[in-house]
């Protein structure tokens, strides 16, 4: 069973450019209000910006992020789609649209965006982790295992990667009909789970108790 180990919290805001003095003011006001937790006023200010410049990338991204933080996922998706038509390689929009689709269980759509992110930067360990996680949710355990191994090669001390690698290996065994694999079959997965625990991941304790205590 996979656990959600990351949040919809990537704010890839670009350096403001191409603003008029008026729209730059709306942008700065909206960002300030967002940072202070005033989402209603933040949305009002960025809407003023987008009424003047409807294809402003920074404005669209900020508004989508405000929608995410006010649980308006469909509106956020609409803004990400509009932004990605303007800039198909916007990593923040690709990431957050994928994460929303994962929450909505639209895994194939999520993988399209995650594959694009990895294509843009094949050594981005967070992009690889997100893709591996999505593959796991699709029950593509072999694909998840391959990507989690790539994450570990790039980020050797990332506990969540070891945890999910171990989960994927256990899932590969149990999805094949083995309700309780033999200790010899789970030894490799247990090494990953124990490494995650040693790195401070407390979510793996139950899996270790069930699958890794040889009798």
PyMOL commands that place a pseudoatom at each C-alpha (Angstrom):
pseudoatom trace, name=CA, resn=UNK, resi=1, chain=A, elem=C, hetatm=0, pos=[0.000, 0.000, 0.000]
pseudoatom trace, name=CA, resn=UNK, resi=2, chain=A, elem=C, hetatm=0, pos=[1.447, 3.324, -1.043]
pseudoatom trace, name=CA, resn=UNK, resi=3, chain=A, elem=C, hetatm=0, pos=[1.405, 6.338, 1.220]
pseudoatom trace, name=CA, resn=UNK, resi=4, chain=A, elem=C, hetatm=0, pos=[1.284, 9.910, -0.075]
pseudoatom trace, name=CA, resn=UNK, resi=5, chain=A, elem=C, hetatm=0, pos=[4.759, 11.164, 0.744]
pseudoatom trace, name=CA, resn=UNK, resi=6, chain=A, elem=C, hetatm=0, pos=[4.651, 14.554, -0.905]
pseudoatom trace, name=CA, resn=UNK, resi=7, chain=A, elem=C, hetatm=0, pos=[2.342, 17.558, -0.997]
pseudoatom trace, name=CA, resn=UNK, resi=8, chain=A, elem=C, hetatm=0, pos=[0.997, 19.899, -3.647]
pseudoatom trace, name=CA, resn=UNK, resi=9, chain=A, elem=C, hetatm=0, pos=[3.376, 22.583, -2.505]
pseudoatom trace, name=CA, resn=UNK, resi=10, chain=A, elem=C, hetatm=0, pos=[5.744, 23.340, -5.388]
pseudoatom trace, name=CA, resn=UNK, resi=11, chain=A, elem=C, hetatm=0, pos=[5.567, 27.058, -6.138]
pseudoatom trace, name=CA, resn=UNK, resi=12, chain=A, elem=C, hetatm=0, pos=[7.635, 27.531, -9.303]
pseudoatom trace, name=CA, resn=UNK, resi=13, chain=A, elem=C, hetatm=0, pos=[7.122, 31.262, -9.588]
pseudoatom trace, name=CA, resn=UNK, resi=14, chain=A, elem=C, hetatm=0, pos=[9.183, 32.879, -12.292]
pseudoatom trace, name=CA, resn=UNK, resi=15, chain=A, elem=C, hetatm=0, pos=[11.053, 36.131, -11.829]
pseudoatom trace, name=CA, resn=UNK, resi=16, chain=A, elem=C, hetatm=0, pos=[8.473, 38.805, -12.639]
pseudoatom trace, name=CA, resn=UNK, resi=17, chain=A, elem=C, hetatm=0, pos=[9.084, 40.184, -16.115]
pseudoatom trace, name=CA, resn=UNK, resi=18, chain=A, elem=C, hetatm=0, pos=[7.057, 41.806, -18.827]
pseudoatom trace, name=CA, resn=UNK, resi=19, chain=A, elem=C, hetatm=0, pos=[4.764, 43.497, -16.317]
pseudoatom trace, name=CA, resn=UNK, resi=20, chain=A, elem=C, hetatm=0, pos=[3.481, 47.014, -16.583]
pseudoatom trace, name=CA, resn=UNK, resi=21, chain=A, elem=C, hetatm=0, pos=[3.773, 49.056, -13.414]
pseudoatom trace, name=CA, resn=UNK, resi=22, chain=A, elem=C, hetatm=0, pos=[0.090, 48.412, -12.725]
pseudoatom trace, name=CA, resn=UNK, resi=23, chain=A, elem=C, hetatm=0, pos=[0.146, 44.647, -13.305]
pseudoatom trace, name=CA, resn=UNK, resi=24, chain=A, elem=C, hetatm=0, pos=[3.384, 44.273, -11.349]
pseudoatom trace, name=CA, resn=UNK, resi=25, chain=A, elem=C, hetatm=0, pos=[1.639, 45.940, -8.427]
pseudoatom trace, name=CA, resn=UNK, resi=26, chain=A, elem=C, hetatm=0, pos=[-1.262, 43.492, -8.652]
pseudoatom trace, name=CA, resn=UNK, resi=27, chain=A, elem=C, hetatm=0, pos=[1.192, 40.587, -8.766]
pseudoatom trace, name=CA, resn=UNK, resi=28, chain=A, elem=C, hetatm=0, pos=[3.171, 41.773, -5.739]
pseudoatom trace, name=CA, resn=UNK, resi=29, chain=A, elem=C, hetatm=0, pos=[-0.018, 42.474, -3.789]
pseudoatom trace, name=CA, resn=UNK, resi=30, chain=A, elem=C, hetatm=0, pos=[-1.417, 39.032, -4.599]
pseudoatom trace, name=CA, resn=UNK, resi=31, chain=A, elem=C, hetatm=0, pos=[1.807, 37.259, -3.658]
pseudoatom trace, name=CA, resn=UNK, resi=32, chain=A, elem=C, hetatm=0, pos=[2.034, 39.204, -0.395]
pseudoatom trace, name=CA, resn=UNK, resi=33, chain=A, elem=C, hetatm=0, pos=[-1.556, 38.357, 0.502]
pseudoatom trace, name=CA, resn=UNK, resi=34, chain=A, elem=C, hetatm=0, pos=[-1.005, 34.713, -0.430]
pseudoatom trace, name=CA, resn=UNK, resi=35, chain=A, elem=C, hetatm=0, pos=[2.044, 34.558, 1.838]
pseudoatom trace, name=CA, resn=UNK, resi=36, chain=A, elem=C, hetatm=0, pos=[0.020, 36.060, 4.695]
pseudoatom trace, name=CA, resn=UNK, resi=37, chain=A, elem=C, hetatm=0, pos=[-2.752, 33.487, 4.188]
pseudoatom trace, name=CA, resn=UNK, resi=38, chain=A, elem=C, hetatm=0, pos=[-5.373, 35.885, 2.824]
pseudoatom trace, name=CA, resn=UNK, resi=39, chain=A, elem=C, hetatm=0, pos=[-6.476, 33.793, -0.141]
pseudoatom trace, name=CA, resn=UNK, resi=40, chain=A, elem=C, hetatm=0, pos=[-9.613, 35.768, -0.996]
pseudoatom trace, name=CA, resn=UNK, resi=41, chain=A, elem=C, hetatm=0, pos=[-7.766, 39.044, -1.431]
pseudoatom trace, name=CA, resn=UNK, resi=42, chain=A, elem=C, hetatm=0, pos=[-4.840, 37.279, -3.124]
pseudoatom trace, name=CA, resn=UNK, resi=43, chain=A, elem=C, hetatm=0, pos=[-7.251, 35.863, -5.687]
pseudoatom trace, name=CA, resn=UNK, resi=44, chain=A, elem=C, hetatm=0, pos=[-8.856, 39.256, -6.210]
pseudoatom trace, name=CA, resn=UNK, resi=45, chain=A, elem=C, hetatm=0, pos=[-5.518, 40.931, -6.940]
pseudoatom trace, name=CA, resn=UNK, resi=46, chain=A, elem=C, hetatm=0, pos=[-4.275, 38.270, -9.359]
pseudoatom trace, name=CA, resn=UNK, resi=47, chain=A, elem=C, hetatm=0, pos=[-7.635, 38.353, -11.148]
pseudoatom trace, name=CA, resn=UNK, resi=48, chain=A, elem=C, hetatm=0, pos=[-7.098, 42.081, -11.747]
pseudoatom trace, name=CA, resn=UNK, resi=49, chain=A, elem=C, hetatm=0, pos=[-3.706, 41.262, -13.282]
pseudoatom trace, name=CA, resn=UNK, resi=50, chain=A, elem=C, hetatm=0, pos=[-5.139, 38.560, -15.544]
pseudoatom trace, name=CA, resn=UNK, resi=51, chain=A, elem=C, hetatm=0, pos=[-8.010, 40.790, -16.650]
pseudoatom trace, name=CA, resn=UNK, resi=52, chain=A, elem=C, hetatm=0, pos=[-5.341, 43.035, -18.191]
pseudoatom trace, name=CA, resn=UNK, resi=53, chain=A, elem=C, hetatm=0, pos=[-2.846, 40.332, -19.257]
pseudoatom trace, name=CA, resn=UNK, resi=54, chain=A, elem=C, hetatm=0, pos=[-4.792, 37.049, -19.618]
pseudoatom trace, name=CA, resn=UNK, resi=55, chain=A, elem=C, hetatm=0, pos=[-1.725, 35.085, -20.775]
pseudoatom trace, name=CA, resn=UNK, resi=56, chain=A, elem=C, hetatm=0, pos=[0.649, 36.297, -18.071]
pseudoatom trace, name=CA, resn=UNK, resi=57, chain=A, elem=C, hetatm=0, pos=[2.498, 33.133, -16.996]
pseudoatom trace, name=CA, resn=UNK, resi=58, chain=A, elem=C, hetatm=0, pos=[3.340, 34.293, -13.492]
pseudoatom trace, name=CA, resn=UNK, resi=59, chain=A, elem=C, hetatm=0, pos=[-0.240, 35.391, -12.907]
pseudoatom trace, name=CA, resn=UNK, resi=60, chain=A, elem=C, hetatm=0, pos=[-1.720, 32.123, -14.175]
pseudoatom trace, name=CA, resn=UNK, resi=61, chain=A, elem=C, hetatm=0, pos=[0.659, 30.070, -12.070]
pseudoatom trace, name=CA, resn=UNK, resi=62, chain=A, elem=C, hetatm=0, pos=[0.016, 32.077, -8.934]
pseudoatom trace, name=CA, resn=UNK, resi=63, chain=A, elem=C, hetatm=0, pos=[-3.763, 31.911, -9.412]
pseudoatom trace, name=CA, resn=UNK, resi=64, chain=A, elem=C, hetatm=0, pos=[-3.633, 28.153, -9.982]
pseudoatom trace, name=CA, resn=UNK, resi=65, chain=A, elem=C, hetatm=0, pos=[-1.639, 27.774, -6.789]
pseudoatom trace, name=CA, resn=UNK, resi=66, chain=A, elem=C, hetatm=0, pos=[-4.175, 29.855, -4.879]
pseudoatom trace, name=CA, resn=UNK, resi=67, chain=A, elem=C, hetatm=0, pos=[-6.915, 27.591, -6.250]
pseudoatom trace, name=CA, resn=UNK, resi=68, chain=A, elem=C, hetatm=0, pos=[-4.962, 24.553, -5.032]
pseudoatom trace, name=CA, resn=UNK, resi=69, chain=A, elem=C, hetatm=0, pos=[-4.769, 25.992, -1.551]
pseudoatom trace, name=CA, resn=UNK, resi=70, chain=A, elem=C, hetatm=0, pos=[-8.503, 26.699, -1.497]
pseudoatom trace, name=CA, resn=UNK, resi=71, chain=A, elem=C, hetatm=0, pos=[-9.436, 23.195, -2.716]
pseudoatom trace, name=CA, resn=UNK, resi=72, chain=A, elem=C, hetatm=0, pos=[-10.558, 24.313, -6.170]
pseudoatom trace, name=CA, resn=UNK, resi=73, chain=A, elem=C, hetatm=0, pos=[-8.675, 21.690, -8.147]
pseudoatom trace, name=CA, resn=UNK, resi=74, chain=A, elem=C, hetatm=0, pos=[-10.684, 21.915, -11.368]
pseudoatom trace, name=CA, resn=UNK, resi=75, chain=A, elem=C, hetatm=0, pos=[-10.055, 25.656, -11.602]
pseudoatom trace, name=CA, resn=UNK, resi=76, chain=A, elem=C, hetatm=0, pos=[-6.370, 25.038, -10.920]
pseudoatom trace, name=CA, resn=UNK, resi=77, chain=A, elem=C, hetatm=0, pos=[-6.284, 22.438, -13.699]
pseudoatom trace, name=CA, resn=UNK, resi=78, chain=A, elem=C, hetatm=0, pos=[-7.850, 24.922, -16.108]
pseudoatom trace, name=CA, resn=UNK, resi=79, chain=A, elem=C, hetatm=0, pos=[-5.144, 27.507, -15.362]
pseudoatom trace, name=CA, resn=UNK, resi=80, chain=A, elem=C, hetatm=0, pos=[-2.354, 24.932, -15.637]
pseudoatom trace, name=CA, resn=UNK, resi=81, chain=A, elem=C, hetatm=0, pos=[-3.718, 23.810, -19.008]
pseudoatom trace, name=CA, resn=UNK, resi=82, chain=A, elem=C, hetatm=0, pos=[-3.815, 27.401, -20.236]
pseudoatom trace, name=CA, resn=UNK, resi=83, chain=A, elem=C, hetatm=0, pos=[-0.293, 28.038, -18.935]
pseudoatom trace, name=CA, resn=UNK, resi=84, chain=A, elem=C, hetatm=0, pos=[1.091, 24.884, -20.550]
pseudoatom trace, name=CA, resn=UNK, resi=85, chain=A, elem=C, hetatm=0, pos=[-0.318, 25.926, -23.916]
pseudoatom trace, name=CA, resn=UNK, resi=86, chain=A, elem=C, hetatm=0, pos=[1.763, 29.094, -23.563]
pseudoatom trace, name=CA, resn=UNK, resi=87, chain=A, elem=C, hetatm=0, pos=[4.840, 27.394, -22.079]
pseudoatom trace, name=CA, resn=UNK, resi=88, chain=A, elem=C, hetatm=0, pos=[4.796, 23.583, -22.541]
pseudoatom trace, name=CA, resn=UNK, resi=89, chain=A, elem=C, hetatm=0, pos=[7.965, 23.154, -20.454]
pseudoatom trace, name=CA, resn=UNK, resi=90, chain=A, elem=C, hetatm=0, pos=[6.799, 24.978, -17.318]
pseudoatom trace, name=CA, resn=UNK, resi=91, chain=A, elem=C, hetatm=0, pos=[8.004, 22.514, -14.683]
pseudoatom trace, name=CA, resn=UNK, resi=92, chain=A, elem=C, hetatm=0, pos=[5.804, 23.786, -11.874]
pseudoatom trace, name=CA, resn=UNK, resi=93, chain=A, elem=C, hetatm=0, pos=[2.649, 23.523, -13.962]
pseudoatom trace, name=CA, resn=UNK, resi=94, chain=A, elem=C, hetatm=0, pos=[3.605, 20.052, -15.203]
pseudoatom trace, name=CA, resn=UNK, resi=95, chain=A, elem=C, hetatm=0, pos=[4.300, 18.916, -11.653]
pseudoatom trace, name=CA, resn=UNK, resi=96, chain=A, elem=C, hetatm=0, pos=[1.197, 20.272, -10.003]
pseudoatom trace, name=CA, resn=UNK, resi=97, chain=A, elem=C, hetatm=0, pos=[-1.140, 19.205, -12.807]
pseudoatom trace, name=CA, resn=UNK, resi=98, chain=A, elem=C, hetatm=0, pos=[0.289, 15.693, -12.470]
pseudoatom trace, name=CA, resn=UNK, resi=99, chain=A, elem=C, hetatm=0, pos=[-0.163, 15.702, -8.698]
pseudoatom trace, name=CA, resn=UNK, resi=100, chain=A, elem=C, hetatm=0, pos=[-3.772, 16.852, -9.006]
pseudoatom trace, name=CA, resn=UNK, resi=101, chain=A, elem=C, hetatm=0, pos=[-4.464, 14.111, -11.534]
pseudoatom trace, name=CA, resn=UNK, resi=102, chain=A, elem=C, hetatm=0, pos=[-2.885, 11.579, -9.194]
pseudoatom trace, name=CA, resn=UNK, resi=103, chain=A, elem=C, hetatm=0, pos=[-5.239, 12.700, -6.425]
pseudoatom trace, name=CA, resn=UNK, resi=104, chain=A, elem=C, hetatm=0, pos=[-8.140, 12.358, -8.885]
pseudoatom trace, name=CA, resn=UNK, resi=105, chain=A, elem=C, hetatm=0, pos=[-6.837, 8.887, -9.871]
pseudoatom trace, name=CA, resn=UNK, resi=106, chain=A, elem=C, hetatm=0, pos=[-6.211, 10.024, -13.452]
pseudoatom trace, name=CA, resn=UNK, resi=107, chain=A, elem=C, hetatm=0, pos=[-2.888, 8.201, -13.484]
pseudoatom trace, name=CA, resn=UNK, resi=108, chain=A, elem=C, hetatm=0, pos=[-2.383, 8.036, -17.252]
pseudoatom trace, name=CA, resn=UNK, resi=109, chain=A, elem=C, hetatm=0, pos=[-2.815, 11.802, -17.557]
pseudoatom trace, name=CA, resn=UNK, resi=110, chain=A, elem=C, hetatm=0, pos=[-0.444, 12.322, -14.637]
pseudoatom trace, name=CA, resn=UNK, resi=111, chain=A, elem=C, hetatm=0, pos=[2.211, 10.140, -16.259]
pseudoatom trace, name=CA, resn=UNK, resi=112, chain=A, elem=C, hetatm=0, pos=[2.146, 12.213, -19.443]
pseudoatom trace, name=CA, resn=UNK, resi=113, chain=A, elem=C, hetatm=0, pos=[3.191, 15.280, -17.437]
pseudoatom trace, name=CA, resn=UNK, resi=114, chain=A, elem=C, hetatm=0, pos=[5.666, 13.385, -15.266]
pseudoatom trace, name=CA, resn=UNK, resi=115, chain=A, elem=C, hetatm=0, pos=[7.326, 11.842, -18.320]
pseudoatom trace, name=CA, resn=UNK, resi=116, chain=A, elem=C, hetatm=0, pos=[7.658, 15.339, -19.754]
pseudoatom trace, name=CA, resn=UNK, resi=117, chain=A, elem=C, hetatm=0, pos=[9.309, 16.561, -16.559]
pseudoatom trace, name=CA, resn=UNK, resi=118, chain=A, elem=C, hetatm=0, pos=[11.831, 13.719, -16.643]
pseudoatom trace, name=CA, resn=UNK, resi=119, chain=A, elem=C, hetatm=0, pos=[12.434, 14.398, -20.341]
pseudoatom trace, name=CA, resn=UNK, resi=120, chain=A, elem=C, hetatm=0, pos=[13.266, 18.018, -19.473]
pseudoatom trace, name=CA, resn=UNK, resi=121, chain=A, elem=C, hetatm=0, pos=[15.688, 16.974, -16.710]
pseudoatom trace, name=CA, resn=UNK, resi=122, chain=A, elem=C, hetatm=0, pos=[16.498, 13.275, -16.411]
pseudoatom trace, name=CA, resn=UNK, resi=123, chain=A, elem=C, hetatm=0, pos=[18.504, 13.861, -13.223]
pseudoatom trace, name=CA, resn=UNK, resi=124, chain=A, elem=C, hetatm=0, pos=[15.758, 15.652, -11.318]
pseudoatom trace, name=CA, resn=UNK, resi=125, chain=A, elem=C, hetatm=0, pos=[15.298, 13.206, -8.451]
pseudoatom trace, name=CA, resn=UNK, resi=126, chain=A, elem=C, hetatm=0, pos=[11.988, 14.747, -7.334]
pseudoatom trace, name=CA, resn=UNK, resi=127, chain=A, elem=C, hetatm=0, pos=[10.527, 14.340, -10.830]
pseudoatom trace, name=CA, resn=UNK, resi=128, chain=A, elem=C, hetatm=0, pos=[11.706, 10.727, -10.889]
pseudoatom trace, name=CA, resn=UNK, resi=129, chain=A, elem=C, hetatm=0, pos=[10.234, 10.121, -7.427]
pseudoatom trace, name=CA, resn=UNK, resi=130, chain=A, elem=C, hetatm=0, pos=[6.874, 11.556, -8.462]
pseudoatom trace, name=CA, resn=UNK, resi=131, chain=A, elem=C, hetatm=0, pos=[6.853, 9.382, -11.585]
pseudoatom trace, name=CA, resn=UNK, resi=132, chain=A, elem=C, hetatm=0, pos=[7.831, 6.286, -9.617]
pseudoatom trace, name=CA, resn=UNK, resi=133, chain=A, elem=C, hetatm=0, pos=[5.083, 6.998, -7.115]
pseudoatom trace, name=CA, resn=UNK, resi=134, chain=A, elem=C, hetatm=0, pos=[2.518, 7.356, -9.900]
pseudoatom trace, name=CA, resn=UNK, resi=135, chain=A, elem=C, hetatm=0, pos=[3.656, 4.097, -11.483]
pseudoatom trace, name=CA, resn=UNK, resi=136, chain=A, elem=C, hetatm=0, pos=[3.176, 2.419, -8.124]
pseudoatom trace, name=CA, resn=UNK, resi=137, chain=A, elem=C, hetatm=0, pos=[-0.375, 3.737, -7.902]
pseudoatom trace, name=CA, resn=UNK, resi=138, chain=A, elem=C, hetatm=0, pos=[-0.970, 2.245, -11.369]
pseudoatom trace, name=CA, resn=UNK, resi=139, chain=A, elem=C, hetatm=0, pos=[0.378, -1.068, -10.020]
pseudoatom trace, name=CA, resn=UNK, resi=140, chain=A, elem=C, hetatm=0, pos=[3.312, -0.888, -12.428]
pseudoatom trace, name=CA, resn=UNK, resi=141, chain=A, elem=C, hetatm=0, pos=[5.644, -2.226, -9.774]
pseudoatom trace, name=CA, resn=UNK, resi=142, chain=A, elem=C, hetatm=0, pos=[8.520, -2.936, -12.161]
pseudoatom trace, name=CA, resn=UNK, resi=143, chain=A, elem=C, hetatm=0, pos=[8.417, 0.630, -13.463]
pseudoatom trace, name=CA, resn=UNK, resi=144, chain=A, elem=C, hetatm=0, pos=[8.191, 2.038, -9.949]
pseudoatom trace, name=CA, resn=UNK, resi=145, chain=A, elem=C, hetatm=0, pos=[11.148, -0.052, -8.783]
pseudoatom trace, name=CA, resn=UNK, resi=146, chain=A, elem=C, hetatm=0, pos=[13.288, 1.126, -11.706]
pseudoatom trace, name=CA, resn=UNK, resi=147, chain=A, elem=C, hetatm=0, pos=[12.532, 4.795, -11.017]
pseudoatom trace, name=CA, resn=UNK, resi=148, chain=A, elem=C, hetatm=0, pos=[12.987, 4.561, -7.240]
pseudoatom trace, name=CA, resn=UNK, resi=149, chain=A, elem=C, hetatm=0, pos=[16.425, 3.043, -7.869]
pseudoatom trace, name=CA, resn=UNK, resi=150, chain=A, elem=C, hetatm=0, pos=[17.274, 6.046, -10.057]
pseudoatom trace, name=CA, resn=UNK, resi=151, chain=A, elem=C, hetatm=0, pos=[16.143, 8.372, -7.256]
pseudoatom trace, name=CA, resn=UNK, resi=152, chain=A, elem=C, hetatm=0, pos=[18.426, 6.608, -4.775]
pseudoatom trace, name=CA, resn=UNK, resi=153, chain=A, elem=C, hetatm=0, pos=[21.369, 6.823, -7.180]
pseudoatom trace, name=CA, resn=UNK, resi=154, chain=A, elem=C, hetatm=0, pos=[20.868, 10.601, -7.303]
pseudoatom trace, name=CA, resn=UNK, resi=155, chain=A, elem=C, hetatm=0, pos=[19.835, 11.104, -3.659]
pseudoatom trace, name=CA, resn=UNK, resi=156, chain=A, elem=C, hetatm=0, pos=[21.329, 8.243, -1.593]
pseudoatom trace, name=CA, resn=UNK, resi=157, chain=A, elem=C, hetatm=0, pos=[19.979, 9.444, 1.765]
pseudoatom trace, name=CA, resn=UNK, resi=158, chain=A, elem=C, hetatm=0, pos=[16.330, 9.932, 0.755]
pseudoatom trace, name=CA, resn=UNK, resi=159, chain=A, elem=C, hetatm=0, pos=[14.387, 7.756, 3.186]
pseudoatom trace, name=CA, resn=UNK, resi=160, chain=A, elem=C, hetatm=0, pos=[11.094, 7.944, 1.264]
pseudoatom trace, name=CA, resn=UNK, resi=161, chain=A, elem=C, hetatm=0, pos=[12.740, 6.473, -1.836]
pseudoatom trace, name=CA, resn=UNK, resi=162, chain=A, elem=C, hetatm=0, pos=[13.997, 3.444, 0.108]
pseudoatom trace, name=CA, resn=UNK, resi=163, chain=A, elem=C, hetatm=0, pos=[10.603, 3.050, 1.796]
pseudoatom trace, name=CA, resn=UNK, resi=164, chain=A, elem=C, hetatm=0, pos=[8.686, 3.111, -1.463]
pseudoatom trace, name=CA, resn=UNK, resi=165, chain=A, elem=C, hetatm=0, pos=[11.241, 0.886, -3.173]
pseudoatom trace, name=CA, resn=UNK, resi=166, chain=A, elem=C, hetatm=0, pos=[10.666, -1.672, -0.440]
pseudoatom trace, name=CA, resn=UNK, resi=167, chain=A, elem=C, hetatm=0, pos=[6.883, -1.257, -0.701]
pseudoatom trace, name=CA, resn=UNK, resi=168, chain=A, elem=C, hetatm=0, pos=[7.087, -1.760, -4.481]
pseudoatom trace, name=CA, resn=UNK, resi=169, chain=A, elem=C, hetatm=0, pos=[9.081, -4.960, -4.126]
pseudoatom trace, name=CA, resn=UNK, resi=170, chain=A, elem=C, hetatm=0, pos=[6.591, -6.329, -1.577]
pseudoatom trace, name=CA, resn=UNK, resi=171, chain=A, elem=C, hetatm=0, pos=[3.693, -5.264, -3.812]
pseudoatom trace, name=CA, resn=UNK, resi=172, chain=A, elem=C, hetatm=0, pos=[5.281, -7.049, -6.777]
pseudoatom trace, name=CA, resn=UNK, resi=173, chain=A, elem=C, hetatm=0, pos=[5.270, -10.266, -4.752]
pseudoatom trace, name=CA, resn=UNK, resi=174, chain=A, elem=C, hetatm=0, pos=[1.805, -9.953, -3.216]
pseudoatom trace, name=CA, resn=UNK, resi=175, chain=A, elem=C, hetatm=0, pos=[0.139, -8.811, -6.445]
pseudoatom trace, name=CA, resn=UNK, resi=176, chain=A, elem=C, hetatm=0, pos=[1.334, -12.067, -7.979]
pseudoatom trace, name=CA, resn=UNK, resi=177, chain=A, elem=C, hetatm=0, pos=[-0.808, -14.023, -5.549]
pseudoatom trace, name=CA, resn=UNK, resi=178, chain=A, elem=C, hetatm=0, pos=[1.629, -14.453, -2.657]
pseudoatom trace, name=CA, resn=UNK, resi=179, chain=A, elem=C, hetatm=0, pos=[-0.343, -13.367, 0.391]
pseudoatom trace, name=CA, resn=UNK, resi=180, chain=A, elem=C, hetatm=0, pos=[2.613, -13.971, 2.687]
pseudoatom trace, name=CA, resn=UNK, resi=181, chain=A, elem=C, hetatm=0, pos=[5.908, -14.301, 0.770]
pseudoatom trace, name=CA, resn=UNK, resi=182, chain=A, elem=C, hetatm=0, pos=[8.664, -16.349, 2.368]
pseudoatom trace, name=CA, resn=UNK, resi=183, chain=A, elem=C, hetatm=0, pos=[11.432, -14.455, 4.202]
pseudoatom trace, name=CA, resn=UNK, resi=184, chain=A, elem=C, hetatm=0, pos=[13.904, -15.458, 1.505]
pseudoatom trace, name=CA, resn=UNK, resi=185, chain=A, elem=C, hetatm=0, pos=[11.701, -13.703, -1.059]
pseudoatom trace, name=CA, resn=UNK, resi=186, chain=A, elem=C, hetatm=0, pos=[11.333, -10.463, 0.903]
pseudoatom trace, name=CA, resn=UNK, resi=187, chain=A, elem=C, hetatm=0, pos=[14.944, -10.136, 2.055]
pseudoatom trace, name=CA, resn=UNK, resi=188, chain=A, elem=C, hetatm=0, pos=[15.853, -7.597, -0.631]
pseudoatom trace, name=CA, resn=UNK, resi=189, chain=A, elem=C, hetatm=0, pos=[12.753, -5.493, 0.069]
pseudoatom trace, name=CA, resn=UNK, resi=190, chain=A, elem=C, hetatm=0, pos=[13.424, -5.674, 3.794]
pseudoatom trace, name=CA, resn=UNK, resi=191, chain=A, elem=C, hetatm=0, pos=[16.894, -4.246, 3.313]
pseudoatom trace, name=CA, resn=UNK, resi=192, chain=A, elem=C, hetatm=0, pos=[15.291, -1.216, 1.655]
pseudoatom trace, name=CA, resn=UNK, resi=193, chain=A, elem=C, hetatm=0, pos=[12.667, -0.850, 4.391]
pseudoatom trace, name=CA, resn=UNK, resi=194, chain=A, elem=C, hetatm=0, pos=[15.288, -1.139, 7.120]
pseudoatom trace, name=CA, resn=UNK, resi=195, chain=A, elem=C, hetatm=0, pos=[17.459, 1.443, 5.361]
pseudoatom trace, name=CA, resn=UNK, resi=196, chain=A, elem=C, hetatm=0, pos=[14.456, 3.791, 5.282]
pseudoatom trace, name=CA, resn=UNK, resi=197, chain=A, elem=C, hetatm=0, pos=[13.894, 3.218, 8.995]
pseudoatom trace, name=CA, resn=UNK, resi=198, chain=A, elem=C, hetatm=0, pos=[17.565, 3.887, 9.732]
pseudoatom trace, name=CA, resn=UNK, resi=199, chain=A, elem=C, hetatm=0, pos=[17.220, 7.182, 7.858]
pseudoatom trace, name=CA, resn=UNK, resi=200, chain=A, elem=C, hetatm=0, pos=[14.294, 8.175, 10.077]
pseudoatom trace, name=CA, resn=UNK, resi=201, chain=A, elem=C, hetatm=0, pos=[11.191, 6.972, 8.195]
pseudoatom trace, name=CA, resn=UNK, resi=202, chain=A, elem=C, hetatm=0, pos=[8.698, 5.756, 10.810]
pseudoatom trace, name=CA, resn=UNK, resi=203, chain=A, elem=C, hetatm=0, pos=[6.042, 4.678, 8.273]
pseudoatom trace, name=CA, resn=UNK, resi=204, chain=A, elem=C, hetatm=0, pos=[7.831, 1.411, 7.511]
pseudoatom trace, name=CA, resn=UNK, resi=205, chain=A, elem=C, hetatm=0, pos=[7.667, -0.139, 10.992]
pseudoatom trace, name=CA, resn=UNK, resi=206, chain=A, elem=C, hetatm=0, pos=[4.512, -2.175, 10.355]
pseudoatom trace, name=CA, resn=UNK, resi=207, chain=A, elem=C, hetatm=0, pos=[5.787, -3.488, 7.015]
pseudoatom trace, name=CA, resn=UNK, resi=208, chain=A, elem=C, hetatm=0, pos=[9.024, -4.540, 8.697]
pseudoatom trace, name=CA, resn=UNK, resi=209, chain=A, elem=C, hetatm=0, pos=[7.068, -6.274, 11.469]
pseudoatom trace, name=CA, resn=UNK, resi=210, chain=A, elem=C, hetatm=0, pos=[4.929, -8.201, 8.980]
pseudoatom trace, name=CA, resn=UNK, resi=211, chain=A, elem=C, hetatm=0, pos=[7.460, -9.109, 6.307]
pseudoatom trace, name=CA, resn=UNK, resi=212, chain=A, elem=C, hetatm=0, pos=[10.928, -8.837, 7.799]
pseudoatom trace, name=CA, resn=UNK, resi=213, chain=A, elem=C, hetatm=0, pos=[10.911, -10.664, 11.120]
pseudoatom trace, name=CA, resn=UNK, resi=214, chain=A, elem=C, hetatm=0, pos=[12.142, -14.124, 10.223]
pseudoatom trace, name=CA, resn=UNK, resi=215, chain=A, elem=C, hetatm=0, pos=[11.096, -16.881, 12.583]
for i in range(1, 215): cmd.bond("trace and resi %d" % i, "trace and resi %d" % (i + 1))
show_as sticks, trace
zoom trace
